[in-house]
Amino acid sequence: MRLIQAQFFLAELGRWIENALIVICGLLLCVMASSVFFEVLIRYVIHAPTAWTEEVAQFVLVWYGLLAAAVGARKGVHFAIRWGVIRFSPRTRLIIRQGVNIGVILFLAALLKMGTDYLDIVANQTSTGAEINMRIPWAGIPVGVGSILAIYVLEVADAVLSIWTGRQFSAKEAREEEIHRALRGEPAEAVAASGAGHAD
Amino acid sequence: MAIAIGIAWLVFLYIGVPIAFVLGASAMVGVLLAPDGFDLLPALVEQMFIAVSSFNFLAIPLFVFAGGVLAEGGIAKILMDLASITIGRGRGGLGASIVMSAMVFHGISGSSSADAAAIGKVTLPTLRAQGYPLPFSVALLATAGATGTLIPPTMDLVIIGIVGNMSIAGLFSAGILPACVNGLGLMALVVFISRRRGYGNVTIPFVWREALRALLKAVPALSMIAIILGGILGGVFTPTEASSVAVFYGLFLAFVVYRSLSLRQFLALFRTTIEISGMVLLVIAMAAMLGYALTIFQVPTGLGKLLDTLAPDKVLFLLFVQICFYLIGMCMDTVPAILILIPILTPLAVARGIEPIHFGILVECNVALHLACPPVGNVLFTACAVGNTPLELVIKPILPMIAILTVTMLIITYVPDIAMYMPRLLKLVD
């Protein structure tokens, strides 16, 4: 009983992180659109181009790109090729996927360490236009990578706890199995929503 | 070390690691195996930062968002009404009007999936009423959506322009005529099949007043194309700035002019935009790491030497490139392939006398084709989902359409003037 409560708590935590990320990314998207649009406006209306608008939009993109990738990781929409594991049973596929998740966690942990270390390298640098400390845009890398890492840790935790509880709360796992069923010739709706193909 | 990168890449890909992490992890494996590899690791993070702080890549989330606003905002129905009133009569007329609407709508939304979804929702009931079988309609919807991909603003062309160091404005203008060639080929096929099988209603009369009314209603939406393309090609703003203008003009159309977007739909668009742009930007960040790893092991130089032996002339080289992207497109999404291969192949193409913009467009033609191809064509999946049709039923009717698009792709590949006419006319190339 306690295990299922812990699993449910982790699922809720994942949902909370996802919602927080969507709100933050939504705001960052608005900042990017507004600052670039403002740049066009002031160039043609006030005839006084500014140096900071372009830089702010670029730096916000660093934060936005990786935090948005964390939302995609939670939903399992990142491009992947599943043909190699399609012939296995659902249980074997689950084990392979969790192995992959652990590998991704190790890779992201290394990237997180390198990204954090890089903050010291840029600590004394200032951007030319907006004149902000370069740690601020660079922090987008460890924060973004850390967010993706947190999503993957929650995925693995859910899978491990499911061994004892017999239940899975992961939306990504449910989606993965749906995609596998679709790839095996069942209805196509799952794949359409899967991000298995091109993003365009 | 390049072999280690290749092996790691294949193993990771095979076991189902998401492609973004395949790129990043194989780069890290390669760098770690290099002499003093540990010292080179910080450069990977640097490459990642440089890639995702590019001003040009800002266009990706903004165009995705603008496209979503217009797709959800009912603009597709307005364009479809115009197309069906003007050319959508007689045998195959409605089918041809879908191709035209998809192309025009792509010029507004910049998204092929949005094209297929928005136009499919509006037209599938009418197609059924006019006797078009559902699998044929779904196949048409998928190929029409994919054909529109060459019409700017296209995310792939932005990526090709940045990684291949080409003018994005030049690529945007170069995509228009090849898209028309693809579209005309597809329309001709649809009319031919419809006449043979009796699809389409032949009793609908042409009424000038209705056509004029539909045109007037579509003018604000069509103005988007003039603003975006005119602005970029006329040098008024950059493609990234155009994407922000598209967002605000799209919101103005959806909330003020047509009043067709609810607040709930608008908020849902944020989630879709975040998911799509997040996965693309992560691939871009990781591909930059792999690109760096390949460069330090001199893979581009090695590949160049190999191609000098295998495909020394222009004709063979172009065939090699198209076959290469064709095979890659059959098993995976082409964005990672563009990010890795375009920087390597573009200098080799230029050395063989191929214009960079033409090279970008012929690769994009291949990408467009695969959007409608099983097994990984996302526009095909979207069309199947909208039509609630199993993929297997669509494969037979889509094959002739894929064949036509393959023929037009080869024409565009070997007749560079089709792609280069507009950039030359607008003086976007020397």
Interface residues (C-beta under 8 A of the other chain):
Chain A: L21 I22 C25 G26 L29 M32 A33 S34 V36 F37 E39 V40 E54 A57 Q58 F59 L61 V62 Y64 G65 L66 L67 A68 A69 A70 V71 G72 A73 K75 V77 H78 F79 A80 I81 R82 W83 G84 V85 I96 R97 G99 V100 G103 V104 F107 A110 L111 M114 G115 D117 Y118 I121 P137 W138 G140 I141 I148 A182 L183 G185 P187 A188 E189 V191 A192 A193 S194 G195 A196 G197 H198 A199 D200
Chain B: F12 L13 Y14 I15 G16 V17 P18 I19 A20 F21 G24 A25 M28 L41 P42 L44 V45 E46 M48 F49 V52 S53 S54 F55 F57 L58 P61 L62 F65 S111 S112 S113 T149 T154 M155 D156 F237 T240 E241 S243 S244 V245 V247 F248 F270 R271 T273 I274 E275 I276 S277 G278 M279 V280 L281 L282 V283 I284 A285 C331 M332 D333 T334 V335 P336 V367 H370 L371 P375 V376 G377 N378 V379 L380 F381 T382 C384 A385 N388 T389 P390 L391 E392
